[in-house]
Amino acid sequence: MKYLLLAALGSAALAGCETGTFCTEEFRSVGFTWTTPPLPASVVTVNARTGDTLSVLDQGYEDFFAVVDDGNMKDLSDEGDSLNVTVLDSLGSVRATAWFVVGKDPCHIVYRSGTQFLP
């Protein structure tokens, strides 16, 4: 009887627990590699669903340019948003355009589709 009562209390305690979400400490970004010189002066990302221009915390590295990163989690839907990316030179002229689809999970942004290389 004592074990049955202990098992019932344990089951009741477990039923009240929420499952936790465990995230890694990595910082994810989605972007492209620029393949021809000169390097772009700026990259502008607009969320087609909201019309908002997104700013990224990740400024890229060498010839990699981020279009969205984990700092934009609040700006993205779980299912994925279409992002219109415009690459500009130092005079403000358009060098390239591309579309990315990026969503999110409870921890990070999630790449769905888009080009890896531009132009």
MODELLER restraints for C-alpha pairs under 7 A, 6 or more apart:
rsr = mdl.restraints
at = mdl.atoms
rsr.add(forms.Gaussian(group=physical.xy_distance, feature=features.Distance(at['CA:23:A'], at['CA:107:A']), mean=5.51, stdev=0.5))
rsr.add(forms.Gaussian(group=physical.xy_distance, feature=features.Distance(at['CA:27:A'], at['CA:70:A']), mean=6.13, stdev=0.5))
rsr.add(forms.Gaussian(group=physical.xy_distance, feature=features.Distance(at['CA:28:A'], at['CA:69:A']), mean=5.65, stdev=0.5))
rsr.add(forms.Gaussian(group=physical.xy_distance, feature=features.Distance(at['CA:28:A'], at['CA:70:A']), mean=5.57, stdev=0.5))
rsr.add(forms.Gaussian(group=physical.xy_distance, feature=features.Distance(at['CA:28:A'], at['CA:108:A']), mean=6.66, stdev=0.5))
rsr.add(forms.Gaussian(group=physical.xy_distance, feature=features.Distance(at['CA:28:A'], at['CA:109:A']), mean=6.75, stdev=0.5))
rsr.add(forms.Gaussian(group=physical.xy_distance, feature=features.Distance(at['CA:29:A'], at['CA:66:A']), mean=6.04, stdev=0.5))
rsr.add(forms.Gaussian(group=physical.xy_distance, feature=features.Distance(at['CA:29:A'], at['CA:68:A']), mean=5.78, stdev=0.5))
rsr.add(forms.Gaussian(group=physical.xy_distance, feature=features.Distance(at['CA:29:A'], at['CA:69:A']), mean=3.94, stdev=0.5))
rsr.add(forms.Gaussian(group=physical.xy_distance, feature=features.Distance(at['CA:29:A'], at['CA:70:A']), mean=6.36, stdev=0.5))
rsr.add(forms.Gaussian(group=physical.xy_distance, feature=features.Distance(at['CA:30:A'], at['CA:66:A']), mean=5.50, stdev=0.5))
rsr.add(forms.Gaussian(group=physical.xy_distance, feature=features.Distance(at['CA:30:A'], at['CA:67:A']), mean=5.95, stdev=0.5))
rsr.add(forms.Gaussian(group=physical.xy_distance, feature=features.Distance(at['CA:30:A'], at['CA:68:A']), mean=5.52, stdev=0.5))
rsr.add(forms.Gaussian(group=physical.xy_distance, feature=features.Distance(at['CA:30:A'], at['CA:69:A']), mean=6.14, stdev=0.5))
rsr.add(forms.Gaussian(group=physical.xy_distance, feature=features.Distance(at['CA:30:A'], at['CA:111:A']), mean=6.62, stdev=0.5))
rsr.add(forms.Gaussian(group=physical.xy_distance, feature=features.Distance(at['CA:31:A'], at['CA:64:A']), mean=6.88, stdev=0.5))
rsr.add(forms.Gaussian(group=physical.xy_distance, feature=features.Distance(at['CA:31:A'], at['CA:65:A']), mean=5.39, stdev=0.5))
rsr.add(forms.Gaussian(group=physical.xy_distance, feature=features.Distance(at['CA:31:A'], at['CA:66:A']), mean=4.00, stdev=0.5))
rsr.add(forms.Gaussian(group=physical.xy_distance, feature=features.Distance(at['CA:31:A'], at['CA:67:A']), mean=4.92, stdev=0.5))
rsr.add(forms.Gaussian(group=physical.xy_distance, feature=features.Distance(at['CA:31:A'], at['CA:68:A']), mean=6.90, stdev=0.5))
rsr.add(forms.Gaussian(group=physical.xy_distance, feature=features.Distance(at['CA:31:A'], at['CA:116:A']), mean=6.95, stdev=0.5))
rsr.add(forms.Gaussian(group=physical.xy_distance, feature=features.Distance(at['CA:32:A'], at['CA:64:A']), mean=5.68, stdev=0.5))
rsr.add(forms.Gaussian(group=physical.xy_distance, feature=features.Distance(at['CA:32:A'], at['CA:65:A']), mean=5.52, stdev=0.5))
rsr.add(forms.Gaussian(group=physical.xy_distance, feature=features.Distance(at['CA:32:A'], at['CA:66:A']), mean=6.60, stdev=0.5))
rsr.add(forms.Gaussian(group=physical.xy_distance, feature=features.Distance(at['CA:32:A'], at['CA:115:A']), mean=6.67, stdev=0.5))
rsr.add(forms.Gaussian(group=physical.xy_distance, feature=features.Distance(at['CA:32:A'], at['CA:116:A']), mean=4.63, stdev=0.5))
rsr.add(forms.Gaussian(group=physical.xy_distance, feature=features.Distance(at['CA:32:A'], at['CA:117:A']), mean=5.18, stdev=0.5))
rsr.add(forms.Gaussian(group=physical.xy_distance, feature=features.Distance(at['CA:32:A'], at['CA:118:A']), mean=6.58, stdev=0.5))
rsr.add(forms.Gaussian(group=physical.xy_distance, feature=features.Distance(at['CA:33:A'], at['CA:63:A']), mean=5.50, stdev=0.5))
rsr.add(forms.Gaussian(group=physical.xy_distance, feature=features.Distance(at['CA:33:A'], at['CA:64:A']), mean=4.38, stdev=0.5))
rsr.add(forms.Gaussian(group=physical.xy_distance, feature=features.Distance(at['CA:33:A'], at['CA:65:A']), mean=6.30, stdev=0.5))
rsr.add(forms.Gaussian(group=physical.xy_distance, feature=features.Distance(at['CA:33:A'], at['CA:116:A']), mean=6.17, stdev=0.5))
rsr.add(forms.Gaussian(group=physical.xy_distance, feature=features.Distance(at['CA:33:A'], at['CA:117:A']), mean=4.80, stdev=0.5))
rsr.add(forms.Gaussian(group=physical.xy_distance, feature=features.Distance(at['CA:33:A'], at['CA:118:A']), mean=6.23, stdev=0.5))
rsr.add(forms.Gaussian(group=physical.xy_distance, feature=features.Distance(at['CA:34:A'], at['CA:63:A']), mean=5.31, stdev=0.5))
rsr.add(forms.Gaussian(group=physical.xy_distance, feature=features.Distance(at['CA:34:A'], at['CA:64:A']), mean=6.31, stdev=0.5))
rsr.add(forms.Gaussian(group=physical.xy_distance, feature=features.Distance(at['CA:34:A'], at['CA:117:A']), mean=5.98, stdev=0.5))
rsr.add(forms.Gaussian(group=physical.xy_distance, feature=features.Distance(at['CA:34:A'], at['CA:118:A']), mean=5.03, stdev=0.5))
rsr.add(forms.Gaussian(group=physical.xy_distance, feature=features.Distance(at['CA:34:A'], at['CA:119:A']), mean=6.55, stdev=0.5))
rsr.add(forms.Gaussian(group=physical.xy_distance, feature=features.Distance(at['CA:35:A'], at['CA:117:A']), mean=6.65, stdev=0.5))
rsr.add(forms.Gaussian(group=physical.xy_distance, feature=features.Distance(at['CA:35:A'], at['CA:118:A']), mean=6.01, stdev=0.5))
rsr.add(forms.Gaussian(group=physical.xy_distance, feature=features.Distance(at['CA:35:A'], at['CA:119:A']), mean=6.46, stdev=0.5))
rsr.add(forms.Gaussian(group=physical.xy_distance, feature=features.Distance(at['CA:40:A'], at['CA:87:A']), mean=6.40, stdev=0.5))
rsr.add(forms.Gaussian(group=physical.xy_distance, feature=features.Distance(at['CA:40:A'], at['CA:88:A']), mean=5.82, stdev=0.5))
rsr.add(forms.Gaussian(group=physical.xy_distance, feature=features.Distance(at['CA:40:A'], at['CA:89:A']), mean=5.05, stdev=0.5))
rsr.add(forms.Gaussian(group=physical.xy_distance, feature=features.Distance(at['CA:41:A'], at['CA:88:A']), mean=5.89, stdev=0.5))
rsr.add(forms.Gaussian(group=physical.xy_distance, feature=features.Distance(at['CA:41:A'], at['CA:89:A']), mean=4.80, stdev=0.5))
rsr.add(forms.Gaussian(group=physical.xy_distance, feature=features.Distance(at['CA:41:A'], at['CA:90:A']), mean=4.97, stdev=0.5))
rsr.add(forms.Gaussian(group=physical.xy_distance, feature=features.Distance(at['CA:42:A'], at['CA:87:A']), mean=6.11, stdev=0.5))
rsr.add(forms.Gaussian(group=physical.xy_distance, feature=features.Distance(at['CA:42:A'], at['CA:88:A']), mean=5.31, stdev=0.5))
rsr.add(forms.Gaussian(group=physical.xy_distance, feature=features.Distance(at['CA:42:A'], at['CA:89:A']), mean=6.70, stdev=0.5))
rsr.add(forms.Gaussian(group=physical.xy_distance, feature=features.Distance(at['CA:43:A'], at['CA:85:A']), mean=6.89, stdev=0.5))
rsr.add(forms.Gaussian(group=physical.xy_distance, feature=features.Distance(at['CA:43:A'], at['CA:86:A']), mean=5.80, stdev=0.5))
rsr.add(forms.Gaussian(group=physical.xy_distance, feature=features.Distance(at['CA:43:A'], at['CA:87:A']), mean=4.63, stdev=0.5))
rsr.add(forms.Gaussian(group=physical.xy_distance, feature=features.Distance(at['CA:43:A'], at['CA:88:A']), mean=6.20, stdev=0.5))
rsr.add(forms.Gaussian(group=physical.xy_distance, feature=features.Distance(at['CA:44:A'], at['CA:85:A']), mean=5.67, stdev=0.5))
rsr.add(forms.Gaussian(group=physical.xy_distance, feature=features.Distance(at['CA:44:A'], at['CA:86:A']), mean=5.17, stdev=0.5))
rsr.add(forms.Gaussian(group=physical.xy_distance, feature=features.Distance(at['CA:44:A'], at['CA:87:A']), mean=6.47, stdev=0.5))
rsr.add(forms.Gaussian(group=physical.xy_distance, feature=features.Distance(at['CA:45:A'], at['CA:53:A']), mean=5.68, stdev=0.5))
rsr.add(forms.Gaussian(group=physical.xy_distance, feature=features.Distance(at['CA:45:A'], at['CA:54:A']), mean=5.48, stdev=0.5))
rsr.add(forms.Gaussian(group=physical.xy_distance, feature=features.Distance(at['CA:45:A'], at['CA:67:A']), mean=5.98, stdev=0.5))
rsr.add(forms.Gaussian(group=physical.xy_distance, feature=features.Distance(at['CA:45:A'], at['CA:83:A']), mean=6.28, stdev=0.5))
rsr.add(forms.Gaussian(group=physical.xy_distance, feature=features.Distance(at['CA:45:A'], at['CA:84:A']), mean=5.69, stdev=0.5))
rsr.add(forms.Gaussian(group=physical.xy_distance, feature=features.Distance(at['CA:45:A'], at['CA:85:A']), mean=4.55, stdev=0.5))
rsr.add(forms.Gaussian(group=physical.xy_distance, feature=features.Distance(at['CA:45:A'], at['CA:86:A']), mean=6.55, stdev=0.5))
rsr.add(forms.Gaussian(group=physical.xy_distance, feature=features.Distance(at['CA:46:A'], at['CA:52:A']), mean=5.57, stdev=0.5))
rsr.add(forms.Gaussian(group=physical.xy_distance, feature=features.Distance(at['CA:46:A'], at['CA:53:A']), mean=4.34, stdev=0.5))
rsr.add(forms.Gaussian(group=physical.xy_distance, feature=features.Distance(at['CA:46:A'], at['CA:54:A']), mean=5.95, stdev=0.5))
rsr.add(forms.Gaussian(group=physical.xy_distance, feature=features.Distance(at['CA:46:A'], at['CA:83:A']), mean=5.56, stdev=0.5))
rsr.add(forms.Gaussian(group=physical.xy_distance, feature=features.Distance(at['CA:46:A'], at['CA:84:A']), mean=5.17, stdev=0.5))
rsr.add(forms.Gaussian(group=physical.xy_distance, feature=features.Distance(at['CA:46:A'], at['CA:85:A']), mean=6.51, stdev=0.5))
rsr.add(forms.Gaussian(group=physical.xy_distance, feature=features.Distance(at['CA:47:A'], at['CA:53:A']), mean=6.40, stdev=0.5))
rsr.add(forms.Gaussian(group=physical.xy_distance, feature=features.Distance(at['CA:47:A'], at['CA:81:A']), mean=6.72, stdev=0.5))
rsr.add(forms.Gaussian(group=physical.xy_distance, feature=features.Distance(at['CA:47:A'], at['CA:82:A']), mean=6.16, stdev=0.5))
rsr.add(forms.Gaussian(group=physical.xy_distance, feature=features.Distance(at['CA:47:A'], at['CA:83:A']), mean=4.65, stdev=0.5))
rsr.add(forms.Gaussian(group=physical.xy_distance, feature=features.Distance(at['CA:47:A'], at['CA:84:A']), mean=6.43, stdev=0.5))
rsr.add(forms.Gaussian(group=physical.xy_distance, feature=features.Distance(at['CA:48:A'], at['CA:82:A']), mean=5.60, stdev=0.5))
rsr.add(forms.Gaussian(group=physical.xy_distance, feature=features.Distance(at['CA:48:A'], at['CA:83:A']), mean=5.80, stdev=0.5))
rsr.add(forms.Gaussian(group=physical.xy_distance, feature=features.Distance(at['CA:48:A'], at['CA:84:A']), mean=6.60, stdev=0.5))
rsr.add(forms.Gaussian(group=physical.xy_distance, feature=features.Distance(at['CA:49:A'], at['CA:81:A']), mean=6.53, stdev=0.5))
rsr.add(forms.Gaussian(group=physical.xy_distance, feature=features.Distance(at['CA:49:A'], at['CA:82:A']), mean=6.99, stdev=0.5))
rsr.add(forms.Gaussian(group=physical.xy_distance, feature=features.Distance(at['CA:56:A'], at['CA:67:A']), mean=6.79, stdev=0.5))
rsr.add(forms.Gaussian(group=physical.xy_distance, feature=features.Distance(at['CA:56:A'], at['CA:68:A']), mean=5.63, stdev=0.5))
rsr.add(forms.Gaussian(group=physical.xy_distance, feature=features.Distance(at['CA:56:A'], at['CA:69:A']), mean=5.96, stdev=0.5))
rsr.add(forms.Gaussian(group=physical.xy_distance, feature=features.Distance(at['CA:56:A'], at['CA:71:A']), mean=6.67, stdev=0.5))
rsr.add(forms.Gaussian(group=physical.xy_distance, feature=features.Distance(at['CA:57:A'], at['CA:69:A']), mean=6.89, stdev=0.5))
rsr.add(forms.Gaussian(group=physical.xy_distance, feature=features.Distance(at['CA:57:A'], at['CA:71:A']), mean=6.32, stdev=0.5))
rsr.add(forms.Gaussian(group=physical.xy_distance, feature=features.Distance(at['CA:58:A'], at['CA:66:A']), mean=6.34, stdev=0.5))
rsr.add(forms.Gaussian(group=physical.xy_distance, feature=features.Distance(at['CA:58:A'], at['CA:69:A']), mean=6.68, stdev=0.5))
rsr.add(forms.Gaussian(group=physical.xy_distance, feature=features.Distance(at['CA:59:A'], at['CA:65:A']), mean=6.82, stdev=0.5))
rsr.add(forms.Gaussian(group=physical.xy_distance, feature=features.Distance(at['CA:59:A'], at['CA:66:A']), mean=6.56, stdev=0.5))
rsr.add(forms.Gaussian(group=physical.xy_distance, feature=features.Distance(at['CA:60:A'], at['CA:66:A']), mean=5.56, stdev=0.5))
rsr.add(forms.Gaussian(group=physical.xy_distance, feature=features.Distance(at['CA:69:A'], at['CA:109:A']), mean=6.70, stdev=0.5))
rsr.add(forms.Gaussian(group=physical.xy_distance, feature=features.Distance(at['CA:70:A'], at['CA:108:A']), mean=5.73, stdev=0.5))
rsr.add(forms.Gaussian(group=physical.xy_distance, feature=features.Distance(at['CA:70:A'], at['CA:109:A']), mean=5.64, stdev=0.5))
rsr.add(forms.Gaussian(group=physical.xy_distance, feature=features.Distance(at['CA:73:A'], at['CA:104:A']), mean=6.62, stdev=0.5))
rsr.add(forms.Gaussian(group=physical.xy_distance, feature=features.Distance(at['CA:73:A'], at['CA:109:A']), mean=6.29, stdev=0.5))
rsr.add(forms.Gaussian(group=physical.xy_distance, feature=features.Distance(at['CA:76:A'], at['CA:103:A']), mean=5.89, stdev=0.5))
rsr.add(forms.Gaussian(group=physical.xy_distance, feature=features.Distance(at['CA:76:A'], at['CA:104:A']), mean=6.64, stdev=0.5))
rsr.add(forms.Gaussian(group=physical.xy_distance, feature=features.Distance(at['CA:77:A'], at['CA:103:A']), mean=5.65, stdev=0.5))
rsr.add(forms.Gaussian(group=physical.xy_distance, feature=features.Distance(at['CA:77:A'], at['CA:104:A']), mean=6.52, stdev=0.5))
rsr.add(forms.Gaussian(group=physical.xy_distance, feature=features.Distance(at['CA:78:A'], at['CA:103:A']), mean=5.04, stdev=0.5))
rsr.add(forms.Gaussian(group=physical.xy_distance, feature=features.Distance(at['CA:78:A'], at['CA:104:A']), mean=4.80, stdev=0.5))
rsr.add(forms.Gaussian(group=physical.xy_distance, feature=features.Distance(at['CA:78:A'], at['CA:105:A']), mean=6.15, stdev=0.5))
rsr.add(forms.Gaussian(group=physical.xy_distance, feature=features.Distance(at['CA:79:A'], at['CA:103:A']), mean=5.45, stdev=0.5))
rsr.add(forms.Gaussian(group=physical.xy_distance, feature=features.Distance(at['CA:80:A'], at['CA:101:A']), mean=5.84, stdev=0.5))
rsr.add(forms.Gaussian(group=physical.xy_distance, feature=features.Distance(at['CA:80:A'], at['CA:102:A']), mean=4.80, stdev=0.5))
rsr.add(forms.Gaussian(group=physical.xy_distance, feature=features.Distance(at['CA:80:A'], at['CA:103:A']), mean=3.49, stdev=0.5))
rsr.add(forms.Gaussian(group=physical.xy_distance, feature=features.Distance(at['CA:80:A'], at['CA:104:A']), mean=6.90, stdev=0.5))
rsr.add(forms.Gaussian(group=physical.xy_distance, feature=features.Distance(at['CA:81:A'], at['CA:101:A']), mean=5.34, stdev=0.5))
rsr.add(forms.Gaussian(group=physical.xy_distance, feature=features.Distance(at['CA:81:A'], at['CA:102:A']), mean=5.51, stdev=0.5))
rsr.add(forms.Gaussian(group=physical.xy_distance, feature=features.Distance(at['CA:81:A'], at['CA:103:A']), mean=6.01, stdev=0.5))
rsr.add(forms.Gaussian(group=physical.xy_distance, feature=features.Distance(at['CA:82:A'], at['CA:99:A']), mean=6.66, stdev=0.5))
rsr.add(forms.Gaussian(group=physical.xy_distance, feature=features.Distance(at['CA:82:A'], at['CA:100:A']), mean=5.76, stdev=0.5))
rsr.add(forms.Gaussian(group=physical.xy_distance, feature=features.Distance(at['CA:82:A'], at['CA:101:A']), mean=4.53, stdev=0.5))
rsr.add(forms.Gaussian(group=physical.xy_distance, feature=features.Distance(at['CA:82:A'], at['CA:102:A']), mean=6.81, stdev=0.5))
rsr.add(forms.Gaussian(group=physical.xy_distance, feature=features.Distance(at['CA:83:A'], at['CA:99:A']), mean=5.58, stdev=0.5))
rsr.add(forms.Gaussian(group=physical.xy_distance, feature=features.Distance(at['CA:83:A'], at['CA:100:A']), mean=5.05, stdev=0.5))
rsr.add(forms.Gaussian(group=physical.xy_distance, feature=features.Distance(at['CA:83:A'], at['CA:101:A']), mean=5.97, stdev=0.5))
rsr.add(forms.Gaussian(group=physical.xy_distance, feature=features.Distance(at['CA:84:A'], at['CA:98:A']), mean=6.17, stdev=0.5))
rsr.add(forms.Gaussian(group=physical.xy_distance, feature=features.Distance(at['CA:84:A'], at['CA:99:A']), mean=4.90, stdev=0.5))
rsr.add(forms.Gaussian(group=physical.xy_distance, feature=features.Distance(at['CA:84:A'], at['CA:100:A']), mean=6.74, stdev=0.5))
rsr.add(forms.Gaussian(group=physical.xy_distance, feature=features.Distance(at['CA:85:A'], at['CA:97:A']), mean=5.51, stdev=0.5))
rsr.add(forms.Gaussian(group=physical.xy_distance, feature=features.Distance(at['CA:85:A'], at['CA:98:A']), mean=5.17, stdev=0.5))
rsr.add(forms.Gaussian(group=physical.xy_distance, feature=features.Distance(at['CA:85:A'], at['CA:99:A']), mean=5.98, stdev=0.5))
rsr.add(forms.Gaussian(group=physical.xy_distance, feature=features.Distance(at['CA:86:A'], at['CA:94:A']), mean=6.76, stdev=0.5))
rsr.add(forms.Gaussian(group=physical.xy_distance, feature=features.Distance(at['CA:86:A'], at['CA:96:A']), mean=6.06, stdev=0.5))
rsr.add(forms.Gaussian(group=physical.xy_distance, feature=features.Distance(at['CA:86:A'], at['CA:97:A']), mean=4.55, stdev=0.5))
rsr.add(forms.Gaussian(group=physical.xy_distance, feature=features.Distance(at['CA:86:A'], at['CA:98:A']), mean=6.73, stdev=0.5))
rsr.add(forms.Gaussian(group=physical.xy_distance, feature=features.Distance(at['CA:87:A'], at['CA:94:A']), mean=5.83, stdev=0.5))
rsr.add(forms.Gaussian(group=physical.xy_distance, feature=features.Distance(at['CA:87:A'], at['CA:95:A']), mean=5.45, stdev=0.5))
rsr.add(forms.Gaussian(group=physical.xy_distance, feature=features.Distance(at['CA:87:A'], at['CA:96:A']), mean=5.12, stdev=0.5))
rsr.add(forms.Gaussian(group=physical.xy_distance, feature=features.Distance(at['CA:87:A'], at['CA:97:A']), mean=6.09, stdev=0.5))
rsr.add(forms.Gaussian(group=physical.xy_distance, feature=features.Distance(at['CA:88:A'], at['CA:94:A']), mean=4.64, stdev=0.5))
rsr.add(forms.Gaussian(group=physical.xy_distance, feature=features.Distance(at['CA:88:A'], at['CA:95:A']), mean=5.40, stdev=0.5))
rsr.add(forms.Gaussian(group=physical.xy_distance, feature=features.Distance(at['CA:89:A'], at['CA:95:A']), mean=6.35, stdev=0.5))
rsr.add(forms.Gaussian(group=physical.xy_distance, feature=features.Distance(at['CA:96:A'], at['CA:119:A']), mean=6.07, stdev=0.5))
rsr.add(forms.Gaussian(group=physical.xy_distance, feature=features.Distance(at['CA:99:A'], at['CA:114:A']), mean=5.91, stdev=0.5))
rsr.add(forms.Gaussian(group=physical.xy_distance, feature=features.Distance(at['CA:100:A'], at['CA:113:A']), mean=5.57, stdev=0.5))
rsr.add(forms.Gaussian(group=physical.xy_distance, feature=features.Distance(at['CA:100:A'], at['CA:114:A']), mean=4.20, stdev=0.5))
rsr.add(forms.Gaussian(group=physical.xy_distance, feature=features.Distance(at['CA:101:A'], at['CA:111:A']), mean=6.65, stdev=0.5))
rsr.add(forms.Gaussian(group=physical.xy_distance, feature=features.Distance(at['CA:101:A'], at['CA:112:A']), mean=5.25, stdev=0.5))
rsr.add(forms.Gaussian(group=physical.xy_distance, feature=features.Distance(at['CA:101:A'], at['CA:113:A']), mean=5.07, stdev=0.5))
rsr.add(forms.Gaussian(group=physical.xy_distance, feature=features.Distance(at['CA:101:A'], at['CA:114:A']), mean=6.35, stdev=0.5))
rsr.add(forms.Gaussian(group=physical.xy_distance, feature=features.Distance(at['CA:102:A'], at['CA:109:A']), mean=6.79, stdev=0.5))
rsr.add(forms.Gaussian(group=physical.xy_distance, feature=features.Distance(at['CA:102:A'], at['CA:110:A']), mean=5.61, stdev=0.5))
rsr.add(forms.Gaussian(group=physical.xy_distance, feature=features.Distance(at['CA:102:A'], at['CA:111:A']), mean=4.74, stdev=0.5))
rsr.add(forms.Gaussian(group=physical.xy_distance, feature=features.Distance(at['CA:102:A'], at['CA:112:A']), mean=5.30, stdev=0.5))
rsr.add(forms.Gaussian(group=physical.xy_distance, feature=features.Distance(at['CA:103:A'], at['CA:109:A']), mean=5.73, stdev=0.5))
rsr.add(forms.Gaussian(group=physical.xy_distance, feature=features.Distance(at['CA:103:A'], at['CA:110:A']), mean=4.96, stdev=0.5))
rsr.add(forms.Gaussian(group=physical.xy_distance, feature=features.Distance(at['CA:103:A'], at['CA:111:A']), mean=6.52, stdev=0.5))
rsr.add(forms.Gaussian(group=physical.xy_distance, feature=features.Distance(at['CA:103:A'], at['CA:112:A']), mean=6.96, stdev=0.5))
rsr.add(forms.Gaussian(group=physical.xy_distance, feature=features.Distance(at['CA:104:A'], at['CA:110:A']), mean=4.87, stdev=0.5))
